[in-house]
């Protein structure tokens, strides 16, 4: 099951093509296929889902993959940002169209 591709690449919903490509290259530098093939595969799948503006629009309009708990945790407390989210942030994350 693919996780949220925006989270996999560390992107916001307003990312453009260049930002997606930069994020992809940064992600594969951090996790090359010889180190963790499964994670590399997930990163590659996320990149394919968001590669172009058309792909991002199709993902936003048609993807109905249920949210996995790891995505909620990553949104609430991203790696590298040690902070405790406030109640309003958590409620916004748990809304279906957040």
Biopython code that builds the backbone (N, CA, C, O; Angstrom):
import numpy as np
from Bio.PDB.StructureBuilder import StructureBuilder

atoms = [
    (1, "UNK", "N", (0.852, -1.175, 0.000)),
    (1, "UNK", "CA", (0.000, 0.000, 0.000)),
    (1, "UNK", "C", (0.899, 1.239, 0.000)),
    (1, "UNK", "O", (1.814, 1.357, 0.815)),
    (2, "UNK", "N", (0.629, 2.139, -0.906)),
    (2, "UNK", "CA", (1.403, 3.376, -0.977)),
    (2, "UNK", "C", (0.966, 4.328, 0.132)),
    (2, "UNK", "O", (-0.223, 4.516, 0.389)),
    (3, "UNK", "N", (1.954, 4.912, 0.769)),
    (3, "UNK", "CA", (1.653, 5.948, 1.750)),
    (3, "UNK", "C", (1.436, 7.239, 0.989)),
    (3, "UNK", "O", (1.565, 7.274, -0.235)),
    (4, "UNK", "N", (1.113, 8.284, 1.697)),
    (4, "UNK", "CA", (0.892, 9.584, 1.084)),
    (4, "UNK", "C", (2.167, 10.014, 0.365)),
    (4, "UNK", "O", (3.196, 10.216, 1.010)),
    (5, "UNK", "N", (2.119, 10.158, -0.975)),
    (5, "UNK", "CA", (3.346, 10.482, -1.706)),
    (5, "UNK", "C", (3.926, 11.848, -1.332)),
    (5, "UNK", "O", (5.139, 12.045, -1.409)),
    (6, "UNK", "N", (3.080, 12.779, -0.931)),
    (6, "UNK", "CA", (3.590, 14.080, -0.499)),
    (6, "UNK", "C", (4.450, 13.919, 0.756)),
    (6, "UNK", "O", (5.495, 14.558, 0.879)),
    (7, "UNK", "N", (4.017, 13.076, 1.675)),
    (7, "UNK", "CA", (4.799, 12.831, 2.881)),
    (7, "UNK", "C", (6.062, 12.034, 2.575)),
    (7, "UNK", "O", (7.123, 12.303, 3.139)),
    (8, "UNK", "N", (5.949, 11.070, 1.696)),
    (8, "UNK", "CA", (7.125, 10.263, 1.335)),
    (8, "UNK", "C", (8.246, 11.139, 0.799)),
    (8, "UNK", "O", (9.421, 10.889, 1.064)),
    (9, "UNK", "N", (7.872, 12.175, 0.037)),
    (9, "UNK", "CA", (8.885, 13.051, -0.560)),
    (9, "UNK", "C", (9.106, 14.327, 0.236)),
    (9, "UNK", "O", (9.983, 15.125, -0.095)),
    (10, "UNK", "N", (8.319, 14.522, 1.278)),
    (10, "UNK", "CA", (8.480, 15.722, 2.094)),
    (10, "UNK", "C", (8.037, 16.985, 1.396)),
    (10, "UNK", "O", (8.681, 18.026, 1.523)),
    (11, "UNK", "N", (6.945, 16.907, 0.660)),
    (11, "UNK", "CA", (6.441, 18.035, -0.127)),
    (11, "UNK", "C", (5.115, 18.547, 0.397)),
    (11, "UNK", "O", (4.368, 17.829, 1.062)),
    (12, "UNK", "N", (4.839, 19.799, 0.085)),
    (12, "UNK", "CA", (3.537, 20.376, 0.354)),
    (12, "UNK", "C", (2.652, 20.217, -0.868)),
    (12, "UNK", "O", (3.153, 19.903, -1.948)),
    (13, "UNK", "N", (1.358, 20.423, -0.730)),
    (13, "UNK", "CA", (0.443, 20.243, -1.858)),
    (13, "UNK", "C", (0.626, 21.272, -2.969)),
    (13, "UNK", "O", (0.088, 21.090, -4.061)),
    (14, "UNK", "N", (1.362, 22.337, -2.723)),
    (14, "UNK", "CA", (1.569, 23.367, -3.739)),
    (14, "UNK", "C", (2.892, 23.199, -4.494)),
    (14, "UNK", "O", (3.326, 24.122, -5.183)),
    (15, "UNK", "N", (3.537, 22.034, -4.375)),
    (15, "UNK", "CA", (4.829, 21.795, -5.023)),
    (15, "UNK", "C", (4.693, 21.803, -6.540)),
    (15, "UNK", "O", (3.687, 21.356, -7.090)),
    (16, "UNK", "N", (5.726, 22.321, -7.207)),
    (16, "UNK", "CA", (5.750, 22.309, -8.676)),
    (16, "UNK", "C", (6.650, 21.156, -9.148)),
    (16, "UNK", "O", (7.217, 20.422, -8.339)),
    (17, "UNK", "N", (6.766, 21.015, -10.481)),
    (17, "UNK", "CA", (7.534, 19.907, -11.049)),
    (17, "UNK", "C", (8.984, 19.902, -10.557)),
    (17, "UNK", "O", (9.516, 18.846, -10.214)),
    (18, "UNK", "N", (9.619, 21.064, -10.522)),
    (18, "UNK", "CA", (11.015, 21.149, -10.096)),
    (18, "UNK", "C", (11.169, 20.737, -8.633)),
    (18, "UNK", "O", (12.127, 20.049, -8.282)),
    (19, "UNK", "N", (10.241, 21.148, -7.785)),
    (19, "UNK", "CA", (10.301, 20.786, -6.364)),
    (19, "UNK", "C", (10.126, 19.282, -6.187)),
    (19, "UNK", "O", (10.792, 18.677, -5.346)),
    (20, "UNK", "N", (9.245, 18.679, -6.963)),
    (20, "UNK", "CA", (9.029, 17.228, -6.878)),
    (20, "UNK", "C", (10.305, 16.498, -7.279)),
    (20, "UNK", "O", (10.715, 15.548, -6.612)),
    (21, "UNK", "N", (10.924, 16.930, -8.348)),
    (21, "UNK", "CA", (12.147, 16.269, -8.806)),
    (21, "UNK", "C", (13.286, 16.442, -7.791)),
    (21, "UNK", "O", (14.021, 15.493, -7.517)),
    (22, "UNK", "N", (13.429, 17.644, -7.237)),
    (22, "UNK", "CA", (14.460, 17.883, -6.212)),
    (22, "UNK", "C", (14.234, 16.993, -4.996)),
    (22, "UNK", "O", (15.170, 16.387, -4.475)),
    (23, "UNK", "N", (12.992, 16.923, -4.555)),
    (23, "UNK", "CA", (12.664, 16.104, -3.387)),
    (23, "UNK", "C", (12.948, 14.628, -3.664)),
    (23, "UNK", "O", (13.425, 13.909, -2.786)),
    (24, "UNK", "N", (12.657, 14.183, -4.869)),
    (24, "UNK", "CA", (12.909, 12.791, -5.242)),
    (24, "UNK", "C", (14.410, 12.500, -5.210)),
    (24, "UNK", "O", (14.840, 11.493, -4.647)),
    (25, "UNK", "N", (15.195, 13.374, -5.808)),
    (25, "UNK", "CA", (16.649, 13.164, -5.825)),
    (25, "UNK", "C", (17.234, 13.204, -4.412)),
    (25, "UNK", "O", (18.130, 12.424, -4.090)),
    (26, "UNK", "N", (16.738, 14.096, -3.581)),
    (26, "UNK", "CA", (17.194, 14.143, -2.188)),
    (26, "UNK", "C", (16.841, 12.848, -1.464)),
    (26, "UNK", "O", (17.649, 12.313, -0.705)),
    (27, "UNK", "N", (15.629, 12.349, -1.702)),
    (27, "UNK", "CA", (15.175, 11.130, -1.028)),
    (27, "UNK", "C", (15.995, 9.915, -1.460)),
    (27, "UNK", "O", (16.335, 9.077, -0.624)),
    (28, "UNK", "N", (16.317, 9.804, -2.742)),
    (28, "UNK", "CA", (17.090, 8.626, -3.169)),
    (28, "UNK", "C", (18.553, 8.742, -2.757)),
    (28, "UNK", "O", (19.240, 7.728, -2.631)),
    (29, "UNK", "N", (19.040, 9.969, -2.545)),
    (29, "UNK", "CA", (20.394, 10.115, -1.992)),
    (29, "UNK", "C", (20.423, 9.631, -0.541)),
    (29, "UNK", "O", (21.381, 8.990, -0.110)),
    (30, "UNK", "N", (19.367, 9.944, 0.201)),
    (30, "UNK", "CA", (19.283, 9.507, 1.597)),
    (30, "UNK", "C", (19.026, 8.011, 1.719)),
    (30, "UNK", "O", (19.450, 7.385, 2.691)),
    (31, "UNK", "N", (18.343, 7.442, 0.751)),
    (31, "UNK", "CA", (17.966, 6.025, 0.832)),
    (31, "UNK", "C", (18.151, 5.352, -0.531)),
    (31, "UNK", "O", (17.177, 5.127, -1.249)),
    (32, "UNK", "N", (19.405, 5.030, -0.891)),
    (32, "UNK", "CA", (19.643, 4.372, -2.182)),
    (32, "UNK", "C", (19.100, 2.940, -2.183)),
    (32, "UNK", "O", (18.883, 2.360, -1.119)),
    (33, "UNK", "N", (18.880, 2.372, -3.367)),
    (33, "UNK", "CA", (18.269, 1.038, -3.445)),
    (33, "UNK", "C", (19.106, -0.052, -2.779)),
    (33, "UNK", "O", (18.555, -1.037, -2.288)),
    (34, "UNK", "N", (20.429, 0.111, -2.757)),
    (34, "UNK", "CA", (21.232, -0.940, -2.125)),
    (34, "UNK", "C", (21.122, -0.915, -0.603)),
    (34, "UNK", "O", (21.420, -1.917, 0.047)),
    (35, "UNK", "N", (20.705, 0.196, -0.029)),
    (35, "UNK", "CA", (20.564, 0.282, 1.437)),
    (35, "UNK", "C", (19.208, -0.260, 1.890)),
    (35, "UNK", "O", (19.139, -1.039, 2.841)),
    (36, "UNK", "N", (18.135, 0.147, 1.218)),
    (36, "UNK", "CA", (16.787, -0.281, 1.611)),
    (36, "UNK", "C", (15.914, -0.315, 0.361)),
    (36, "UNK", "O", (15.294, 0.682, -0.009)),
    (37, "UNK", "N", (15.879, -1.457, -0.267)),
    (37, "UNK", "CA", (15.177, -1.591, -1.544)),
    (37, "UNK", "C", (13.684, -1.314, -1.422)),
    (37, "UNK", "O", (13.085, -0.742, -2.333)),
    (38, "UNK", "N", (13.080, -1.711, -0.312)),
    (38, "UNK", "CA", (11.644, -1.512, -0.138)),
    (38, "UNK", "C", (11.312, -0.025, -0.013)),
    (38, "UNK", "O", (10.359, 0.450, -0.631)),
    (39, "UNK", "N", (12.083, 0.704, 0.775)),
    (39, "UNK", "CA", (11.843, 2.148, 0.929)),
    (39, "UNK", "C", (12.131, 2.881, -0.379)),
    (39, "UNK", "O", (11.400, 3.799, -0.753)),
    (40, "UNK", "N", (13.195, 2.477, -1.075)),
    (40, "UNK", "CA", (13.502, 3.086, -2.367)),
    (40, "UNK", "C", (12.335, 2.885, -3.321)),
    (40, "UNK", "O", (11.959, 3.802, -4.051)),
    (41, "UNK", "N", (11.765, 1.692, -3.315)),
    (41, "UNK", "CA", (10.623, 1.395, -4.176)),
    (41, "UNK", "C", (9.428, 2.296, -3.835)),
    (41, "UNK", "O", (8.729, 2.772, -4.730)),
    (42, "UNK", "N", (9.199, 2.524, -2.542)),
    (42, "UNK", "CA", (8.102, 3.396, -2.115)),
    (42, "UNK", "C", (8.357, 4.839, -2.542)),
    (42, "UNK", "O", (7.431, 5.540, -2.948)),
    (43, "UNK", "N", (9.606, 5.281, -2.451)),
    (43, "UNK", "CA", (9.967, 6.635, -2.884)),
    (43, "UNK", "C", (9.752, 6.774, -4.384)),
    (43, "UNK", "O", (9.223, 7.782, -4.853)),
    (44, "UNK", "N", (10.156, 5.775, -5.118)),
    (44, "UNK", "CA", (9.987, 5.794, -6.589)),
    (44, "UNK", "C", (8.494, 5.840, -6.955)),
    (44, "UNK", "O", (8.094, 6.577, -7.856)),
    (45, "UNK", "N", (7.685, 5.055, -6.254)),
    (45, "UNK", "CA", (6.243, 5.027, -6.498)),
    (45, "UNK", "C", (5.613, 6.389, -6.179)),
    (45, "UNK", "O", (4.731, 6.857, -6.899)),
    (46, "UNK", "N", (6.074, 7.014, -5.101)),
    (46, "UNK", "CA", (5.567, 8.345, -4.736)),
    (46, "UNK", "C", (5.936, 9.358, -5.815)),
    (46, "UNK", "O", (5.118, 10.199, -6.187)),
    (47, "UNK", "N", (7.163, 9.277, -6.317)),
    (47, "UNK", "CA", (7.599, 10.188, -7.371)),
    (47, "UNK", "C", (6.752, 10.008, -8.628)),
    (47, "UNK", "O", (6.344, 10.988, -9.253)),
    (48, "UNK", "N", (6.491, 8.767, -8.992)),
    (48, "UNK", "CA", (5.672, 8.506, -10.180)),
    (48, "UNK", "C", (4.255, 9.069, -10.016)),
    (48, "UNK", "O", (3.649, 9.508, -10.994)),
    (49, "UNK", "N", (3.733, 9.059, -8.806)),
    (49, "UNK", "CA", (2.380, 9.569, -8.553)),
    (49, "UNK", "C", (2.312, 11.095, -8.651)),
    (49, "UNK", "O", (1.251, 11.653, -8.927)),
    (50, "UNK", "N", (3.450, 11.771, -8.424)),
    (50, "UNK", "CA", (3.453, 13.243, -8.377)),
    (50, "UNK", "C", (4.346, 13.901, -9.415)),
    (50, "UNK", "O", (4.548, 15.114, -9.359)),
    (51, "UNK", "N", (4.873, 13.165, -10.334)),
    (51, "UNK", "CA", (5.912, 13.638, -11.255)),
    (51, "UNK", "C", (5.556, 14.921, -11.997)),
    (51, "UNK", "O", (6.380, 15.833, -12.062)),
    (52, "UNK", "N", (4.375, 15.015, -12.545)),
    (52, "UNK", "CA", (3.984, 16.198, -13.311)),
    (52, "UNK", "C", (2.745, 16.844, -12.694)),
    (52, "UNK", "O", (2.096, 16.263, -11.824)),
    (53, "UNK", "N", (2.438, 18.022, -13.146)),
    (53, "UNK", "CA", (1.244, 18.710, -12.638)),
    (53, "UNK", "C", (-0.007, 17.877, -12.911)),
    (53, "UNK", "O", (-0.908, 17.801, -12.076)),
    (54, "UNK", "N", (-0.050, 17.268, -14.065)),
    (54, "UNK", "CA", (-1.195, 16.418, -14.425)),
    (54, "UNK", "C", (-1.306, 15.219, -13.476)),
    (54, "UNK", "O", (-2.401, 14.863, -13.041)),
    (55, "UNK", "N", (-0.163, 14.601, -13.161)),
    (55, "UNK", "CA", (-0.156, 13.467, -12.221)),
    (55, "UNK", "C", (-0.630, 13.905, -10.838)),
    (55, "UNK", "O", (-1.396, 13.195, -10.188)),
    (56, "UNK", "N", (-0.173, 15.077, -10.388)),
    (56, "UNK", "CA", (-0.588, 15.568, -9.071)),
    (56, "UNK", "C", (-2.087, 15.852, -9.050)),
    (56, "UNK", "O", (-2.759, 15.541, -8.067)),
    (57, "UNK", "N", (-2.616, 16.436, -10.118)),
    (57, "UNK", "CA", (-4.048, 16.707, -10.202)),
    (57, "UNK", "C", (-4.844, 15.397, -10.198)),
    (57, "UNK", "O", (-5.859, 15.284, -9.511)),
    (58, "UNK", "N", (-4.379, 14.417, -10.966)),
    (58, "UNK", "CA", (-5.059, 13.110, -10.999)),
    (58, "UNK", "C", (-5.034, 12.462, -9.626)),
    (58, "UNK", "O", (-6.025, 11.867, -9.201)),
    (59, "UNK", "N", (-3.915, 12.570, -8.931)),
    (59, "UNK", "CA", (-3.824, 12.011, -7.587)),
    (59, "UNK", "C", (-4.830, 12.690, -6.657)),
    (59, "UNK", "O", (-5.550, 12.018, -5.918)),
    (60, "UNK", "N", (-4.876, 14.001, -6.696)),
    (60, "UNK", "CA", (-5.796, 14.745, -5.826)),
    (60, "UNK", "C", (-7.260, 14.420, -6.135)),
    (60, "UNK", "O", (-8.079, 14.314, -5.222)),
    (61, "UNK", "N", (-7.588, 14.262, -7.414)),
    (61, "UNK", "CA", (-8.981, 14.037, -7.807)),
    (61, "UNK", "C", (-9.444, 12.593, -7.642)),
    (61, "UNK", "O", (-10.590, 12.352, -7.264)),
    (62, "UNK", "N", (-8.566, 11.633, -7.920)),
    (62, "UNK", "CA", (-9.019, 10.257, -8.034)),
    (62, "UNK", "C", (-8.471, 9.275, -7.010)),
    (62, "UNK", "O", (-8.998, 8.169, -6.894)),
    (63, "UNK", "N", (-7.449, 9.633, -6.275)),
    (63, "UNK", "CA", (-6.890, 8.687, -5.318)),
    (63, "UNK", "C", (-7.798, 8.563, -4.109)),
    (63, "UNK", "O", (-8.113, 9.560, -3.458)),
    (64, "UNK", "N", (-8.211, 7.368, -3.813)),
    (64, "UNK", "CA", (-9.087, 7.108, -2.667)),
    (64, "UNK", "C", (-8.454, 6.095, -1.720)),
    (64, "UNK", "O", (-9.165, 5.376, -1.018)),
    (65, "UNK", "N", (-7.129, 6.030, -1.695)),
    (65, "UNK", "CA", (-6.431, 5.136, -0.806)),
    (65, "UNK", "C", (-6.660, 5.589, 0.631)),
    (65, "UNK", "O", (-6.469, 6.766, 0.938)),
    (66, "UNK", "N", (-7.060, 4.691, 1.511)),
    (66, "UNK", "CA", (-7.280, 5.112, 2.901)),
    (66, "UNK", "C", (-5.970, 5.553, 3.553)),
    (66, "UNK", "O", (-4.893, 5.051, 3.229)),
    (67, "UNK", "N", (-6.087, 6.484, 4.457)),
    (67, "UNK", "CA", (-4.927, 6.985, 5.175)),
    (67, "UNK", "C", (-4.429, 5.910, 6.129)),
    (67, "UNK", "O", (-5.221, 5.282, 6.832)),
    (68, "UNK", "N", (-3.127, 5.700, 6.152)),
    (68, "UNK", "CA", (-2.540, 4.741, 7.086)),
    (68, "UNK", "C", (-2.088, 5.488, 8.339)),
    (68, "UNK", "O", (-1.756, 6.671, 8.264)),
    (69, "UNK", "N", (-2.071, 4.819, 9.479)),
    (69, "UNK", "CA", (-1.690, 5.502, 10.723)),
    (69, "UNK", "C", (-0.333, 6.193, 10.656)),
    (69, "UNK", "O", (-0.149, 7.246, 11.265)),
    (70, "UNK", "N", (0.611, 5.623, 9.931)),
    (70, "UNK", "CA", (1.939, 6.245, 9.828)),
    (70, "UNK", "C", (1.851, 7.620, 9.173)),
    (70, "UNK", "O", (2.616, 8.516, 9.526)),
    (71, "UNK", "N", (0.933, 7.802, 8.224)),
    (71, "UNK", "CA", (0.763, 9.111, 7.585)),
    (71, "UNK", "C", (0.258, 10.146, 8.587)),
    (71, "UNK", "O", (0.716, 11.289, 8.594)),
    (72, "UNK", "N", (-0.682, 9.739, 9.427)),
    (72, "UNK", "CA", (-1.219, 10.662, 10.429)),
    (72, "UNK", "C", (-0.112, 11.072, 11.397)),
    (72, "UNK", "O", (0.012, 12.243, 11.754)),
    (73, "UNK", "N", (0.688, 10.099, 11.815)),
    (73, "UNK", "CA", (1.784, 10.409, 12.725)),
    (73, "UNK", "C", (2.822, 11.313, 12.063)),
    (73, "UNK", "O", (3.335, 12.237, 12.695)),
    (74, "UNK", "N", (3.129, 11.053, 10.805)),
    (74, "UNK", "CA", (4.105, 11.889, 10.095)),
    (74, "UNK", "C", (3.604, 13.318, 9.918)),
    (74, "UNK", "O", (4.388, 14.264, 9.988)),
    (75, "UNK", "N", (2.323, 13.474, 9.694)),
    (75, "UNK", "CA", (1.775, 14.834, 9.562)),
    (75, "UNK", "C", (1.761, 15.544, 10.907)),
    (75, "UNK", "O", (2.030, 16.743, 10.988)),
    (76, "UNK", "N", (1.448, 14.801, 11.954)),
    (76, "UNK", "CA", (1.355, 15.410, 13.277)),
    (76, "UNK", "C", (2.732, 15.787, 13.815)),
    (76, "UNK", "O", (2.889, 16.849, 14.418)),
    (77, "UNK", "N", (3.703, 14.953, 13.609)),
    (77, "UNK", "CA", (5.049, 15.203, 14.132)),
    (77, "UNK", "C", (6.075, 14.703, 13.123)),
    (77, "UNK", "O", (6.591, 13.594, 13.266)),
    (78, "UNK", "N", (6.378, 15.508, 12.100)),
    (78, "UNK", "CA", (7.335, 15.081, 11.082)),
    (78, "UNK", "C", (8.703, 14.799, 11.697)),
    (78, "UNK", "O", (9.100, 15.409, 12.689)),
    (79, "UNK", "N", (9.397, 13.873, 11.085)),
    (79, "UNK", "CA", (10.751, 13.560, 11.530)),
    (79, "UNK", "C", (11.601, 14.811, 11.340)),
    (79, "UNK", "O", (11.517, 15.484, 10.313)),
    (80, "UNK", "N", (12.399, 15.106, 12.321)),
    (80, "UNK", "CA", (13.259, 16.279, 12.242)),
    (80, "UNK", "C", (12.643, 17.509, 12.875)),
    (80, "UNK", "O", (13.321, 18.526, 13.024)),
    (81, "UNK", "N", (11.393, 17.446, 13.247)),
    (81, "UNK", "CA", (10.737, 18.583, 13.888)),
    (81, "UNK", "C", (10.189, 18.120, 15.238)),
    (81, "UNK", "O", (8.997, 17.835, 15.353)),
    (82, "UNK", "N", (11.039, 18.043, 16.255)),
    (82, "UNK", "CA", (10.568, 17.544, 17.535)),
    (82, "UNK", "C", (9.657, 18.552, 18.225)),
    (82, "UNK", "O", (10.118, 19.447, 18.933)),
    (83, "UNK", "N", (8.387, 18.394, 18.009)),
    (83, "UNK", "CA", (7.413, 19.288, 18.619)),
    (83, "UNK", "C", (6.145, 18.497, 18.874)),
    (83, "UNK", "O", (5.863, 17.514, 18.188)),
    (84, "UNK", "N", (5.412, 18.917, 19.831)),
    (84, "UNK", "CA", (4.149, 18.256, 20.143)),
    (84, "UNK", "C", (3.031, 19.069, 19.504)),
    (84, "UNK", "O", (2.900, 20.261, 19.783)),
    (85, "UNK", "N", (2.215, 18.436, 18.642)),
    (85, "UNK", "CA", (1.146, 19.180, 17.980)),
    (85, "UNK", "C", (0.049, 19.583, 18.956)),
    (85, "UNK", "O", (-0.226, 18.879, 19.928)),
    (86, "UNK", "N", (-0.566, 20.713, 18.687)),
    (86, "UNK", "CA", (-1.677, 21.155, 19.527)),
    (86, "UNK", "C", (-2.966, 20.451, 19.084)),
    (86, "UNK", "O", (-2.996, 19.825, 18.024)),
    (87, "UNK", "N", (-4.004, 20.549, 19.873)),
    (87, "UNK", "CA", (-5.262, 19.839, 19.601)),
    (87, "UNK", "C", (-5.883, 20.265, 18.279)),
    (87, "UNK", "O", (-6.411, 19.425, 17.550)),
    (88, "UNK", "N", (-5.828, 21.553, 17.956)),
    (88, "UNK", "CA", (-6.423, 22.031, 16.703)),
    (88, "UNK", "C", (-5.718, 21.412, 15.494)),
    (88, "UNK", "O", (-6.370, 21.061, 14.510)),
    (89, "UNK", "N", (-4.397, 21.279, 15.561)),
    (89, "UNK", "CA", (-3.650, 20.660, 14.459)),
    (89, "UNK", "C", (-4.051, 19.207, 14.281)),
    (89, "UNK", "O", (-4.242, 18.749, 13.154)),
    (90, "UNK", "N", (-4.178, 18.484, 15.372)),
    (90, "UNK", "CA", (-4.581, 17.078, 15.278)),
    (90, "UNK", "C", (-5.984, 16.918, 14.730)),
    (90, "UNK", "O", (-6.239, 16.018, 13.930)),
    (91, "UNK", "N", (-6.906, 17.790, 15.154)),
    (91, "UNK", "CA", (-8.267, 17.707, 14.623)),
    (91, "UNK", "C", (-8.288, 17.997, 13.135)),
    (91, "UNK", "O", (-9.018, 17.344, 12.389)),
    (92, "UNK", "N", (-7.504, 18.960, 12.691)),
    (92, "UNK", "CA", (-7.435, 19.283, 11.260)),
    (92, "UNK", "C", (-6.861, 18.102, 10.477)),
    (92, "UNK", "O", (-7.307, 17.833, 9.362)),
    (93, "UNK", "N", (-5.893, 17.404, 11.034)),
    (93, "UNK", "CA", (-5.297, 16.254, 10.359)),
    (93, "UNK", "C", (-6.266, 15.086, 10.228)),
    (93, "UNK", "O", (-6.195, 14.319, 9.267)),
    (94, "UNK", "N", (-7.161, 14.954, 11.182)),
    (94, "UNK", "CA", (-8.072, 13.822, 11.195)),
    (94, "UNK", "C", (-9.319, 14.041, 10.356)),
    (94, "UNK", "O", (-10.086, 13.104, 10.134)),
    (95, "UNK", "N", (-9.532, 15.260, 9.889)),
    (95, "UNK", "CA", (-10.664, 15.518, 8.993)),
    (95, "UNK", "C", (-10.388, 14.849, 7.648)),
    (95, "UNK", "O", (-9.239, 14.834, 7.204)),
    (96, "UNK", "N", (-11.396, 14.301, 6.994)),
    (96, "UNK", "CA", (-11.188, 13.563, 5.742)),
    (96, "UNK", "C", (-10.551, 14.396, 4.625)),
    (96, "UNK", "O", (-9.763, 13.855, 3.849)),
    (97, "UNK", "N", (-10.852, 15.647, 4.519)),
    (97, "UNK", "CA", (-10.335, 16.463, 3.417)),
    (97, "UNK", "C", (-9.266, 17.438, 3.884)),
    (97, "UNK", "O", (-9.166, 18.544, 3.352)),
    (98, "UNK", "N", (-8.475, 17.050, 4.857)),
    (98, "UNK", "CA", (-7.425, 17.951, 5.382)),
    (98, "UNK", "C", (-6.270, 18.032, 4.438)),
    (98, "UNK", "O", (-5.299, 18.738, 4.710)),
]
sb = StructureBuilder()
sb.init_structure("model")
sb.init_model(0)
sb.init_chain("A")
sb.init_seg("    ")
for serial, (resi, resn, name, xyz) in enumerate(atoms, 1):
    if name == "N":
        sb.init_residue(resn, " ", resi, " ")
    sb.init_atom(name, np.array(xyz, "f"), 0.0, 1.0, " ", f" {name:<3s}", serial, name[0])
structure = sb.get_structure()
